[in-house]
């Protein structure tokens, strides 16, 4: 082997021996950096449905902060519970990050105004003043009541603990100029619904009962015909009630 080749071989070996420790050092530093970054990240817990103080304590235990950014009415969560969070549950964030929370104020506490005897236009204006809206409208020809006027409402006037901002109405219309559309009775007191249907001459089948793990006893779980379906006065109505 010539002296030149021997020299080049020695230079190559020396370069490899010099570069290898540097490469290993770089890889080690990169791995250390990843471990450090991962060590600073935490998983955001699910706070939905948890009381405010419990949620804030849970965030502290997970090396996170919490800040209340607002509240709103909710028919699904009691007052004081978390109904929204940002970042969302299971997100990976840096330790110490502030999680924004929105709390429930519970169901809207307004008194349902009396709408019986009003026209739909009048009822819409009155409901708008208290932040409520017209829900399902059913129509029937009732000879004992003035035409084009509201004859029944659910929830009834004076009700305060309401689950939704909608008031369902029954309106009297001229004979031959109406059709029946089934209101949504789900979540209402069964005895109120039964009384309403009986007063207006609708045909009721025997009430069915089912065990519910989400609704307290005595509430309508479902009914047939279902909400929004057309039906006639001779159509039998079946209520399914929680027990």
CORURGI-V326545 format. One record per helix or strand. SS is the DSSP state (H for helix, E for strand). FROM is the first residue (numbers start at 0). LEN is the number of residues. Records with the same first field share a line. If there is no record, write none. Layout:
SS=FROM-LEN + FROM-LEN
//
This chain:
H=2-37 + 51-10 + 119-10 + 189-10
E=40-3 + 50-1 + 64-8 + 80-6 + 91-3 + 97-7 + 108-1 + 132-8 + 149-5 + 160-1 + 165-7 + 179-2 + 188-1 + 203-1 + 207-3 + 218-6 + 229-2 + 236-6
//
